[in-house]
Amino acid sequence: MNAWELLPAIRDLYRRHPEFHHHKIWEIQILLWSLGYTADFEDEGEIRAACEVVWRGWGWTGEAA
């Protein structure tokens, strides 16, 4: 799954759980899988790219802790 395919899942995850914005990318990877957004662990680079698009769109700055 590439970053563009992950965007809807990342947006929904952050919309439902904005506190996850401060989680590390590997934690987001586990959350996406454990909450059923993805069928397998996705590439951290793709997750990071999708997260950065969402963060910019929502005016969040920085990067996951």
Secondary structure by P-SEA (a helix, b strand, c coil): cccccaaaaaaaaaaaccccccccaaaaaaaaaaaccccccccaaaaaaaaaaaaaaaccccccc
